[in-house]
Amino acid sequence: MKIVIAGAGKVGFNLAKTLSIGHDVTIIDTNRDALERIVESLDILPLEGDVEDAKTYESFADKRVDLFIAVTNLDNVNLIATLVADTVLDIQKKFVRLQKEFFDTDKVKEKLGIDKLIFPTHLASESIGALLHYPKANNVKVFKYTEHKLISVMVSSRFVPRSFTMKHTKIVGIERKKEFFIPKKDENIEILPNDLVYFFGAVDEIVPLCRELELDSSDAIRRCVVFGGDDLGVRIAKELLTHNREVKLVEKDLDLCEKADEILEGKAAIINSKYSSHELFEEEYLSNADMFVAATNNDEYNIIKSLEAKESGIKKVVAINNEMEYYNLMHSLGIVVVRGPKMSAYNSIMEEISSNGVVIQKSYCGAKATLFMRRIFADSKVLRKKIKPLKAANILCLIVREQEIFVLEEKVLLEENDLIVLFATSKESTKAKQWIYGL
């Protein structure tokens, strides 16, 4: 594909790095230093220029562009750049990242011919909101084709090792001592303390499993503390308030505190902490919280505040993660990791590119594994086709039929509304992708 990326920040750089393998990528920005860093590490075409200026695109106006991605840090720039580029270039698909949510996004998409609008702050806050319904879980992923969910749980250090017999659920991944693997389909896997276990299946079976594995945090989350009062922190606080939770928001910048109080309409307790001292947990009774969310834009600071929260006695501690290199560290410290806006934008765009009308693709466990999902519709070319399993280590293939899950171990005749769900480690994801697309 011919791909043009407007914006050479962290999201643009990471997209270019991934997409440069197998695609013709051009990245545009006015920041010469950012472009020079890209040239040093990536084999792509950098273009210094204003993404809002039509002249910037004239050098390749005669070429078809398969995908235009606008990911600068300014919403108006992304929207105008998309509009301007579309008048000069022959663009097939347009993806736009926006920081602010606004009314009637469908109308904006239609007016500008945008195929995908990405609201990363909303995605991050939604992930926090999902934890309210599954207080023992680390992460929850939902899918449009099934009620089954992908739910992870961090096993408590005092859990006694044992295996489980499950009727409507499968273990589809375990991170153990920083190593991720997918159990063999015929293996009765023993779960160990401090494992991070990924379940796929029926919620009413997974939730009791989570209670047996995670022995530390509360069964219900009522009192919440959000540390950080910028756009993300306020959006998370708003999400929690929507679910009728008690919220305290901590921010050291007084102006941000006043702004947050206005946006949240006085429904959250806003605490202005100039020095962010550890004593704050006692002085403001933060240690009574059921869940603590470190939601600043600085991962290192989020880790520090999360450790302080754990030390104060809060059991459910969540940190926003925007730097992949901190992912394993956060897990090893017993912190629940939620993708921040930058990682959410990157992953959302990559999943959209990798998915199509036939196959849905999502990454999990910090991109150590990938899920592929394909539904068999009435007009599917593989309907009534007999398929054979993909036999490989660290790949698990499931068939969901009328909400029942079974492992694909031998040839099976595909029926309408069958759901093929393939789980593979990152090392095996190419093989898994070729198999499911090639059916």
LOKOLVO-539039 format. One record per residue (C-alpha): x, y negated, z negated; residue in three letters. Coordinates in Angstrom, 2 decimals. Layout:
BEGIN
[[X; Y; Z]; "Ala"];
...
***
This chain:
BEGIN
[[0.00; 0.00; 0.00]; "Met"];
[[0.96; -3.63; 0.55]; "Lys"];
[[0.49; -5.28; -2.87]; "Ile"];
[[0.83; -8.97; -3.79]; "Val"];
[[1.13; -9.90; -7.48]; "Ile"];
[[0.56; -13.50; -8.56]; "Ala"];
[[2.43; -14.04; -11.82]; "Gly"];
[[5.82; -12.73; -12.92]; "Ala"];
[[5.19; -12.60; -16.66]; "Gly"];
[[5.26; -9.42; -18.73]; "Lys"];
[[2.14; -7.93; -17.13]; "Val"];
[[3.24; -8.87; -13.61]; "Gly"];
[[6.73; -7.49; -14.19]; "Phe"];
[[5.47; -4.17; -15.56]; "Asn"];
[[2.99; -3.80; -12.72]; "Leu"];
[[5.70; -4.53; -10.17]; "Ala"];
[[8.05; -2.06; -11.85]; "Lys"];
[[5.51; 0.76; -11.69]; "Thr"];
[[3.99; -0.05; -8.31]; "Leu"];
[[7.33; -0.61; -6.55]; "Ser"];
[[7.70; 3.17; -6.45]; "Ile"];
[[5.88; 4.15; -3.27]; "Gly"];
[[4.39; 0.73; -2.46]; "His"];
[[5.47; -2.50; -0.74]; "Asp"];
[[5.28; -5.10; -3.52]; "Val"];
[[5.65; -8.88; -3.38]; "Thr"];
[[5.57; -10.89; -6.61]; "Ile"];
[[5.03; -14.66; -6.64]; "Ile"];
[[5.82; -17.22; -9.34]; "Asp"];
[[7.22; -20.73; -9.77]; "Thr"];
[[9.55; -19.51; -12.54]; "Asn"];
[[12.89; -18.92; -10.82]; "Arg"];
[[14.46; -17.33; -13.91]; "Asp"];
[[11.66; -14.76; -14.14]; "Ala"];
[[12.03; -13.91; -10.46]; "Leu"];
[[15.81; -13.54; -10.79]; "Glu"];
[[15.34; -11.06; -13.65]; "Arg"];
[[13.00; -9.08; -11.45]; "Ile"];
[[15.49; -9.05; -8.57]; "Val"];
[[18.18; -7.70; -10.89]; "Glu"];
[[16.13; -4.68; -11.93]; "Ser"];
[[13.54; -3.98; -9.22]; "Leu"];
[[13.63; -3.33; -5.49]; "Asp"];
[[10.79; -5.66; -4.53]; "Ile"];
[[10.34; -8.94; -2.68]; "Leu"];
[[10.22; -11.96; -5.04]; "Pro"];
[[8.72; -15.17; -3.70]; "Leu"];
[[9.18; -18.51; -5.44]; "Glu"];
[[6.09; -20.58; -4.94]; "Gly"];
[[2.83; -22.00; -6.27]; "Asp"];
[[0.18; -19.27; -6.21]; "Val"];
[[-2.50; -21.99; -5.84]; "Glu"];
[[-0.90; -23.38; -2.66]; "Asp"];
[[-1.97; -21.87; 0.67]; "Ala"];
[[1.49; -22.53; 2.15]; "Lys"];
[[2.95; -19.97; -0.27]; "Thr"];
[[1.20; -17.15; 1.58]; "Tyr"];
[[1.90; -18.28; 5.15]; "Glu"];
[[5.11; -16.25; 5.50]; "Ser"];
[[3.16; -12.97; 5.54]; "Phe"];
[[-0.25; -14.21; 6.66]; "Ala"];
[[-0.19; -11.85; 9.64]; "Asp"];
[[0.05; -8.76; 7.40]; "Lys"];
[[-2.83; -6.88; 5.86]; "Arg"];
[[-2.73; -6.93; 2.03]; "Val"];
[[-4.27; -3.85; 0.45]; "Asp"];
[[-4.36; -5.30; -3.06]; "Leu"];
[[-4.00; -8.79; -4.53]; "Phe"];
[[-3.50; -8.94; -8.32]; "Ile"];
[[-3.67; -12.27; -10.18]; "Ala"];
[[-2.09; -12.00; -13.64]; "Val"];
[[-0.70; -15.42; -14.52]; "Thr"];
[[-1.32; -16.68; -18.08]; "Asn"];
[[-3.94; -19.21; -16.96]; "Leu"];
[[-7.50; -18.23; -16.00]; "Asp"];
[[-8.11; -21.14; -13.64]; "Asn"];
[[-4.84; -20.43; -11.83]; "Val"];
[[-5.79; -16.77; -11.36]; "Asn"];
[[-9.22; -17.65; -9.96]; "Leu"];
[[-7.95; -20.40; -7.65]; "Ile"];
[[-5.00; -18.28; -6.49]; "Ala"];
[[-7.40; -15.49; -5.55]; "Thr"];
[[-9.65; -17.89; -3.65]; "Leu"];
[[-6.74; -19.54; -1.83]; "Val"];
[[-4.96; -16.29; -0.98]; "Ala"];
[[-8.19; -14.84; 0.39]; "Asp"];
[[-8.50; -17.74; 2.86]; "Thr"];
[[-4.99; -17.11; 4.23]; "Val"];
[[-4.52; -13.35; 3.94]; "Leu"];
[[-6.49; -10.30; 5.02]; "Asp"];
[[-7.05; -8.86; 1.52]; "Ile"];
[[-8.85; -5.57; 1.02]; "Gln"];
[[-9.12; -5.58; -2.80]; "Lys"];
[[-8.70; -8.24; -5.47]; "Lys"];
[[-8.04; -7.73; -9.19]; "Phe"];
[[-8.04; -10.73; -11.56]; "Val"];
[[-7.05; -10.93; -15.22]; "Arg"];
[[-8.90; -13.47; -17.34]; "Leu"];
[[-8.26; -14.41; -20.96]; "Gln"];
[[-11.63; -16.02; -21.64]; "Lys"];
[[-14.98; -14.31; -21.30]; "Glu"];
[[-17.77; -16.28; -19.72]; "Phe"];
[[-21.41; -15.96; -18.75]; "Phe"];
[[-22.50; -13.97; -15.70]; "Asp"];
[[-19.22; -12.40; -14.61]; "Thr"];
[[-21.05; -10.47; -11.90]; "Asp"];
[[-21.92; -13.71; -10.13]; "Lys"];
[[-18.27; -14.86; -10.25]; "Val"];
[[-17.14; -11.52; -8.84]; "Lys"];
[[-19.68; -11.80; -6.05]; "Glu"];
[[-18.86; -15.42; -5.18]; "Lys"];
[[-15.11; -14.77; -4.99]; "Leu"];
[[-15.33; -11.24; -3.67]; "Gly"];
[[-13.39; -9.89; -6.66]; "Ile"];
[[-13.36; -6.12; -7.04]; "Asp"];
[[-12.23; -5.98; -10.67]; "Lys"];
[[-12.22; -8.56; -13.45]; "Leu"];
[[-10.03; -7.59; -16.41]; "Ile"];
[[-10.68; -9.16; -19.82]; "Phe"];
[[-7.80; -7.75; -21.91]; "Pro"];
[[-8.73; -9.55; -25.12]; "Thr"];
[[-12.19; -8.04; -24.92]; "His"];
[[-10.72; -4.57; -24.27]; "Leu"];
[[-8.50; -4.83; -27.35]; "Ala"];
[[-11.33; -6.02; -29.61]; "Ser"];
[[-13.62; -3.27; -28.30]; "Glu"];
[[-11.02; -0.69; -29.33]; "Ser"];
[[-11.11; -2.09; -32.87]; "Ile"];
[[-14.91; -2.03; -32.85]; "Gly"];
[[-14.93; 1.64; -31.84]; "Ala"];
[[-13.00; 2.54; -34.99]; "Leu"];
[[-15.94; 1.33; -37.10]; "Leu"];
[[-18.04; 4.25; -35.85]; "His"];
[[-15.17; 6.71; -36.27]; "Tyr"];
[[-13.35; 5.50; -39.40]; "Pro"];
[[-11.03; 8.50; -39.53]; "Lys"];
[[-9.97; 8.19; -35.88]; "Ala"];
[[-6.88; 6.54; -34.42]; "Asn"];
[[-8.34; 5.90; -31.00]; "Asn"];
[[-11.55; 6.58; -29.08]; "Val"];
[[-11.98; 6.79; -25.29]; "Lys"];
[[-15.38; 6.98; -23.61]; "Val"];
[[-16.26; 8.05; -20.07]; "Phe"];
[[-19.10; 7.22; -17.69]; "Lys"];
[[-19.72; 10.81; -16.58]; "Tyr"];
[[-20.13; 12.49; -19.95]; "Thr"];
[[-21.08; 11.96; -23.59]; "Glu"];
[[-17.91; 13.81; -24.61]; "His"];
[[-15.16; 11.60; -25.95]; "Lys"];
[[-11.38; 11.71; -26.31]; "Leu"];
[[-10.63; 11.02; -29.98]; "Ile"];
[[-7.27; 11.08; -31.75]; "Ser"];
[[-6.64; 11.46; -35.47]; "Val"];
[[-3.49; 11.15; -37.56]; "Met"];
[[-3.26; 14.16; -39.88]; "Val"];
[[-2.55; 13.28; -43.52]; "Ser"];
[[0.80; 14.19; -45.06]; "Ser"];
[[-1.00; 16.20; -47.77]; "Arg"];
[[-3.02; 18.28; -45.29]; "Phe"];
[[-2.45; 22.02; -45.69]; "Val"];
[[-1.48; 23.54; -42.28]; "Pro"];
[[-4.24; 25.54; -40.64]; "Arg"];
[[-5.97; 26.22; -37.34]; "Ser"];
[[-9.60; 25.55; -36.42]; "Phe"];
[[-12.23; 27.40; -34.44]; "Thr"];
[[-14.17; 24.93; -32.29]; "Met"];
[[-17.19; 25.62; -30.09]; "Lys"];
[[-17.69; 22.36; -28.21]; "His"];
[[-14.25; 20.76; -28.56]; "Thr"];
[[-10.73; 21.36; -27.29]; "Lys"];
[[-7.36; 20.15; -28.52]; "Ile"];
[[-5.86; 18.38; -25.50]; "Val"];
[[-2.64; 17.05; -26.98]; "Gly"];
[[-0.49; 16.85; -30.09]; "Ile"];
[[2.25; 14.37; -30.88]; "Glu"];
[[4.57; 16.01; -33.40]; "Arg"];
[[7.80; 14.41; -34.58]; "Lys"];
[[7.69; 11.97; -31.62]; "Lys"];
[[7.33; 14.85; -29.13]; "Glu"];
[[4.07; 15.25; -27.22]; "Phe"];
[[2.75; 18.56; -25.89]; "Phe"];
[[-0.49; 20.08; -24.67]; "Ile"];
[[-1.27; 23.43; -26.37]; "Pro"];
[[-1.66; 26.49; -24.15]; "Lys"];
[[-5.27; 27.37; -23.39]; "Lys"];
[[-4.99; 30.75; -25.12]; "Asp"];
[[-3.12; 29.42; -28.12]; "Glu"];
[[-4.77; 29.21; -31.54]; "Asn"];
[[-2.79; 26.13; -32.50]; "Ile"];
[[-1.92; 25.43; -36.11]; "Glu"];
[[-2.24; 21.76; -37.05]; "Ile"];
[[0.50; 20.40; -39.30]; "Leu"];
[[0.74; 17.39; -41.63]; "Pro"];
[[1.54; 14.11; -39.84]; "Asn"];
[[0.49; 15.46; -36.44]; "Asp"];
[[-1.34; 13.08; -34.12]; "Leu"];
[[-4.03; 15.32; -32.62]; "Val"];
[[-6.16; 14.56; -29.55]; "Tyr"];
[[-9.60; 16.17; -29.32]; "Phe"];
[[-11.90; 16.17; -26.30]; "Phe"];
[[-15.48; 17.20; -26.75]; "Gly"];
[[-18.67; 16.68; -28.69]; "Ala"];
[[-18.63; 13.84; -31.20]; "Val"];
[[-20.73; 15.73; -33.76]; "Asp"];
[[-17.99; 18.37; -33.93]; "Glu"];
[[-14.97; 16.04; -33.75]; "Ile"];
[[-16.10; 13.73; -36.57]; "Val"];
[[-16.16; 16.50; -39.24]; "Pro"];
[[-12.77; 17.70; -37.96]; "Leu"];
[[-11.37; 14.20; -38.45]; "Cys"];
[[-12.65; 14.19; -42.04]; "Arg"];
[[-10.82; 17.44; -42.74]; "Glu"];
[[-7.57; 16.23; -41.19]; "Leu"];
[[-7.41; 12.60; -42.32]; "Glu"];
[[-7.67; 12.65; -46.10]; "Leu"];
[[-6.61; 9.12; -47.00]; "Asp"];
[[-8.84; 6.41; -45.56]; "Ser"];
[[-12.45; 5.67; -46.44]; "Ser"];
[[-15.40; 7.44; -44.81]; "Asp"];
[[-16.90; 4.04; -44.02]; "Ala"];
[[-15.38; 0.71; -43.05]; "Ile"];
[[-17.20; -2.25; -44.56]; "Arg"];
[[-14.55; -4.79; -45.65]; "Arg"];
[[-12.11; -5.91; -42.95]; "Cys"];
[[-9.10; -8.22; -42.89]; "Val"];
[[-7.79; -9.69; -39.62]; "Val"];
[[-4.32; -11.22; -39.75]; "Phe"];
[[-3.88; -13.78; -36.96]; "Gly"];
[[-6.19; -16.59; -35.90]; "Gly"];
[[-5.44; -17.09; -32.23]; "Asp"];
[[-7.83; -16.01; -29.46]; "Asp"];
[[-7.30; -12.29; -30.06]; "Leu"];
[[-7.71; -12.44; -33.84]; "Gly"];
[[-10.88; -14.49; -33.52]; "Val"];
[[-12.27; -12.15; -30.85]; "Arg"];
[[-11.60; -9.14; -33.11]; "Ile"];
[[-13.24; -10.90; -36.06]; "Ala"];
[[-16.26; -11.69; -33.88]; "Lys"];
[[-16.50; -8.03; -32.83]; "Glu"];
[[-16.42; -6.91; -36.47]; "Leu"];
[[-19.08; -9.45; -37.43]; "Leu"];
[[-21.27; -8.18; -34.60]; "Thr"];
[[-21.23; -4.82; -36.38]; "His"];
[[-22.26; -6.53; -39.66]; "Asn"];
[[-18.90; -6.04; -41.37]; "Arg"];
[[-17.47; -8.31; -44.04]; "Glu"];
[[-14.52; -10.16; -42.50]; "Val"];
[[-11.63; -12.18; -43.85]; "Lys"];
[[-9.38; -13.86; -41.28]; "Leu"];
[[-5.89; -14.99; -42.33]; "Val"];
[[-4.00; -17.67; -40.38]; "Glu"];
[[-1.20; -20.05; -41.37]; "Lys"];
[[-2.02; -22.75; -38.78]; "Asp"];
[[-4.69; -25.04; -40.21]; "Leu"];
[[-5.94; -26.17; -36.80]; "Asp"];
[[-6.47; -22.57; -35.74]; "Leu"];
[[-8.31; -21.93; -39.00]; "Cys"];
[[-10.71; -24.78; -38.32]; "Glu"];
[[-11.22; -23.60; -34.74]; "Lys"];
[[-11.84; -20.02; -35.89]; "Ala"];
[[-14.36; -21.16; -38.49]; "Asp"];
[[-16.27; -23.07; -35.82]; "Glu"];
[[-16.30; -20.16; -33.33]; "Ile"];
[[-17.29; -17.65; -36.01]; "Leu"];
[[-19.98; -20.05; -37.28]; "Glu"];
[[-18.83; -19.77; -40.88]; "Gly"];
[[-19.71; -16.07; -41.03]; "Lys"];
[[-16.14; -14.97; -41.85]; "Ala"];
[[-13.98; -16.07; -44.78]; "Ala"];
[[-11.13; -18.06; -43.22]; "Ile"];
[[-7.95; -18.06; -45.33]; "Ile"];
[[-5.23; -20.59; -44.56]; "Asn"];
[[-1.98; -19.03; -45.73]; "Ser"];
[[0.90; -21.38; -45.06]; "Lys"];
[[3.66; -19.04; -46.22]; "Tyr"];
[[2.03; -15.64; -45.53]; "Ser"];
[[3.44; -14.35; -48.80]; "Ser"];
[[2.92; -10.78; -49.97]; "His"];
[[1.18; -12.15; -53.07]; "Glu"];
[[-1.65; -13.19; -50.77]; "Leu"];
[[-2.98; -9.61; -50.84]; "Phe"];
[[-3.63; -9.92; -54.56]; "Glu"];
[[-4.59; -13.59; -54.69]; "Glu"];
[[-7.27; -13.27; -51.99]; "Glu"];
[[-8.28; -9.69; -52.90]; "Tyr"];
[[-7.22; -8.46; -49.48]; "Leu"];
[[-6.08; -5.16; -50.95]; "Ser"];
[[-9.76; -4.23; -51.46]; "Asn"];
[[-10.24; -4.02; -47.68]; "Ala"];
[[-11.20; -0.78; -45.95]; "Asp"];
[[-9.34; -1.83; -42.80]; "Met"];
[[-6.51; -4.27; -42.07]; "Phe"];
[[-5.79; -5.46; -38.52]; "Val"];
[[-2.50; -7.18; -37.69]; "Ala"];
[[-3.50; -9.13; -34.58]; "Ala"];
[[-0.76; -11.63; -33.81]; "Thr"];
[[1.07; -11.75; -30.47]; "Asn"];
[[4.32; -10.68; -32.15]; "Asn"];
[[4.68; -6.90; -32.51]; "Asp"];
[[7.51; -7.14; -35.04]; "Glu"];
[[5.44; -9.45; -37.22]; "Tyr"];
[[2.45; -7.11; -36.88]; "Asn"];
[[4.59; -4.23; -38.14]; "Ile"];
[[5.78; -6.26; -41.14]; "Ile"];
[[2.26; -7.33; -42.11]; "Lys"];
[[0.99; -3.77; -41.61]; "Ser"];
[[3.63; -2.42; -43.98]; "Leu"];
[[2.67; -5.05; -46.54]; "Glu"];
[[-0.97; -4.02; -46.16]; "Ala"];
[[-0.10; -0.34; -46.68]; "Lys"];
[[2.01; -1.21; -49.70]; "Glu"];
[[-0.92; -3.14; -51.18]; "Ser"];
[[-3.04; 0.02; -50.99]; "Gly"];
[[-5.10; -0.50; -47.83]; "Ile"];
[[-5.58; 2.92; -46.22]; "Lys"];
[[-6.68; 2.03; -42.68]; "Lys"];
[[-4.01; -0.21; -41.16]; "Val"];
[[-4.15; -1.17; -37.50]; "Val"];
[[-1.54; -3.06; -35.48]; "Ala"];
[[-1.94; -4.64; -32.06]; "Ile"];
[[0.82; -3.36; -29.79]; "Asn"];
[[2.06; -5.24; -26.72]; "Asn"];
[[5.60; -3.85; -26.49]; "Glu"];
[[5.80; -0.17; -25.52]; "Met"];
[[9.13; 0.23; -27.31]; "Glu"];
[[7.38; -0.33; -30.66]; "Tyr"];
[[4.72; 2.33; -30.06]; "Tyr"];
[[6.64; 5.27; -31.57]; "Asn"];
[[7.84; 3.17; -34.50]; "Leu"];
[[4.30; 2.15; -35.39]; "Met"];
[[3.14; 5.77; -35.25]; "His"];
[[6.03; 6.96; -37.40]; "Ser"];
[[5.06; 4.37; -40.02]; "Leu"];
[[1.50; 5.69; -40.18]; "Gly"];
[[0.03; 2.64; -38.46]; "Ile"];
[[-2.93; 2.96; -36.11]; "Val"];
[[-1.87; 1.50; -32.76]; "Val"];
[[-4.27; -0.43; -30.51]; "Val"];
[[-3.24; -1.79; -27.13]; "Arg"];
[[-2.86; -5.55; -27.16]; "Gly"];
[[-4.05; -7.83; -24.34]; "Pro"];
[[-0.92; -7.45; -22.23]; "Lys"];
[[-0.84; -3.66; -22.48]; "Met"];
[[-4.60; -3.51; -22.01]; "Ser"];
[[-4.34; -5.57; -18.82]; "Ala"];
[[-1.51; -3.43; -17.46]; "Tyr"];
[[-3.19; -0.11; -18.28]; "Asn"];
[[-6.60; -1.23; -17.05]; "Ser"];
[[-5.16; -2.32; -13.70]; "Ile"];
[[-3.06; 0.83; -13.30]; "Met"];
[[-6.01; 3.06; -14.18]; "Glu"];
[[-8.18; 1.20; -11.66]; "Glu"];
[[-5.55; 1.60; -8.94]; "Ile"];
[[-5.04; 5.27; -9.75]; "Ser"];
[[-8.77; 6.02; -9.92]; "Ser"];
[[-11.15; 6.04; -6.98]; "Asn"];
[[-14.76; 6.91; -6.28]; "Gly"];
[[-13.97; 10.60; -6.73]; "Val"];
[[-11.40; 10.83; -9.53]; "Val"];
[[-11.10; 8.81; -12.75]; "Ile"];
[[-7.62; 8.53; -14.26]; "Gln"];
[[-6.73; 7.34; -17.76]; "Lys"];
[[-3.53; 7.47; -19.79]; "Ser"];
[[-3.38; 8.31; -23.50]; "Tyr"];
[[-0.85; 8.74; -26.31]; "Cys"];
[[1.11; 5.69; -25.22]; "Gly"];
[[1.18; 6.89; -21.59]; "Ala"];
[[2.79; 10.19; -22.62]; "Lys"];
[[-0.17; 11.97; -21.07]; "Ala"];
[[-2.81; 11.43; -18.40]; "Thr"];
[[-6.42; 12.52; -18.07]; "Leu"];
[[-7.99; 13.13; -14.65]; "Phe"];
[[-11.76; 13.49; -14.36]; "Met"];
[[-13.77; 14.52; -11.31]; "Arg"];
[[-17.53; 14.99; -11.15]; "Arg"];
[[-19.15; 17.25; -8.58]; "Ile"];
[[-22.04; 15.38; -6.94]; "Phe"];
[[-24.77; 16.78; -4.69]; "Ala"];
[[-22.93; 15.53; -1.58]; "Asp"];
[[-19.46; 16.58; -2.76]; "Ser"];
[[-17.40; 18.49; -0.23]; "Lys"];
[[-16.32; 20.92; -2.96]; "Val"];
[[-19.86; 21.80; -4.09]; "Leu"];
[[-20.26; 25.61; -4.07]; "Arg"];
[[-16.53; 25.92; -3.47]; "Lys"];
[[-14.58; 28.49; -5.46]; "Lys"];
[[-11.48; 26.96; -7.05]; "Ile"];
[[-8.63; 28.60; -8.87]; "Lys"];
[[-6.88; 27.22; -11.98]; "Pro"];
[[-3.67; 25.22; -11.95]; "Leu"];
[[-1.20; 27.28; -13.94]; "Lys"];
[[1.58; 25.16; -15.45]; "Ala"];
[[2.99; 24.31; -18.85]; "Ala"];
[[1.61; 21.15; -20.45]; "Asn"];
[[-1.42; 21.07; -18.14]; "Ile"];
[[-4.89; 21.98; -19.39]; "Leu"];
[[-7.89; 22.20; -17.07]; "Cys"];
[[-11.43; 22.15; -18.48]; "Leu"];
[[-14.84; 22.49; -16.86]; "Ile"];
[[-17.77; 20.71; -18.50]; "Val"];
[[-21.07; 22.29; -17.42]; "Arg"];
[[-24.31; 21.13; -19.05]; "Glu"];
[[-22.25; 19.69; -21.92]; "Gln"];
[[-20.55; 23.05; -22.55]; "Glu"];
[[-16.75; 23.12; -22.24]; "Ile"];
[[-14.71; 26.06; -21.05]; "Phe"];
[[-11.08; 26.43; -19.99]; "Val"];
[[-10.52; 27.11; -16.30]; "Leu"];
[[-8.64; 30.42; -16.52]; "Glu"];
[[-9.88; 32.17; -13.38]; "Glu"];
[[-11.61; 31.27; -10.13]; "Lys"];
[[-14.93; 29.49; -10.58]; "Val"];
[[-17.71; 28.41; -8.21]; "Leu"];
[[-18.36; 24.70; -8.63]; "Leu"];
[[-21.94; 23.62; -9.25]; "Glu"];
[[-23.63; 20.24; -9.01]; "Glu"];
[[-22.83; 17.93; -11.98]; "Asn"];
[[-19.86; 20.04; -13.05]; "Asp"];
[[-17.11; 17.91; -14.53]; "Leu"];
[[-13.48; 18.88; -13.99]; "Ile"];
[[-11.23; 17.38; -16.67]; "Val"];
[[-7.49; 17.81; -16.33]; "Leu"];
[[-4.98; 16.88; -19.05]; "Phe"];
[[-1.27; 16.65; -18.24]; "Ala"];
[[1.90; 15.26; -19.78]; "Thr"];
[[3.52; 12.38; -17.91]; "Ser"];
[[6.14; 14.80; -16.55]; "Lys"];
[[3.43; 17.00; -15.01]; "Glu"];
[[0.97; 14.27; -14.02]; "Ser"];
[[2.02; 14.20; -10.36]; "Thr"];
[[1.38; 17.92; -10.02]; "Lys"];
[[-1.99; 17.57; -11.78]; "Ala"];
[[-2.98; 14.61; -9.59]; "Lys"];
[[-2.15; 16.46; -6.38]; "Gln"];
[[-4.22; 19.45; -7.52]; "Trp"];
[[-7.39; 17.56; -8.46]; "Ile"];
[[-7.28; 15.27; -5.43]; "Tyr"];
[[-6.58; 18.21; -3.19]; "Gly"];
[[-9.66; 20.23; -4.14]; "Leu"];
***
